[in-house]
């Protein structure tokens, strides 16, 4: 009887731990708008780069 209760408690705690880990990982991840904005800023050419290259 004790082993069954212990198993149920352990399974519930591991489920809670995994869900909490998912929440923490998602909170640290930047949202898509911030990611797209930083990508656009990184790819902007400030030195008048040509739009096409001639050979």
C-alpha positions as CSV (number, residue, x, y, z in Angstrom):
1,X,0.0,0.0,0.0
2,X,2.8,2.4,0.9
3,X,4.7,1.6,-2.3
4,X,1.6,2.4,-4.4
5,X,1.1,5.7,-2.8
6,X,4.8,6.5,-3.0
7,X,4.7,5.7,-6.8
8,X,1.7,7.9,-7.3
9,X,3.4,10.8,-5.4
10,X,6.6,10.4,-7.4
11,X,4.8,10.4,-10.7
12,X,2.8,13.5,-9.8
13,X,5.9,15.3,-8.7
14,X,7.8,14.4,-11.9
15,X,4.8,15.7,-13.9
16,X,4.8,18.9,-12.0
17,X,8.6,19.2,-12.4
18,X,8.4,18.8,-16.2
19,X,5.6,21.3,-16.5
20,X,7.5,23.8,-14.4
21,X,10.6,23.3,-16.5
22,X,8.6,24.0,-19.7
23,X,7.3,27.2,-18.2
24,X,10.7,28.4,-17.1
25,X,12.2,27.6,-20.6
26,X,9.4,29.4,-22.4
27,X,9.8,32.5,-20.2
28,X,13.5,32.8,-21.1
29,X,12.8,32.6,-24.8
30,X,12.3,35.9,-26.8
31,X,9.0,36.2,-28.6
32,X,8.9,36.2,-32.4
33,X,8.5,39.9,-32.8
34,X,11.6,40.7,-30.9
35,X,13.5,38.0,-32.7
36,X,12.4,39.3,-36.1
37,X,13.2,42.9,-35.2
38,X,16.8,42.0,-34.0
39,X,17.2,40.0,-37.3
40,X,16.2,43.0,-39.4
41,X,18.5,45.3,-37.5
42,X,21.4,42.9,-37.9
43,X,20.9,42.5,-41.6
44,X,20.5,46.2,-42.4
45,X,23.3,47.7,-44.4
46,X,24.4,51.1,-43.1
47,X,27.2,51.6,-45.6
48,X,25.2,51.9,-48.8
49,X,25.7,48.3,-49.9
50,X,24.7,47.6,-53.5
51,X,21.5,45.6,-54.0
52,X,23.1,43.5,-56.8
53,X,26.6,42.7,-57.8
54,X,27.8,43.2,-61.4
55,X,30.6,41.0,-62.8
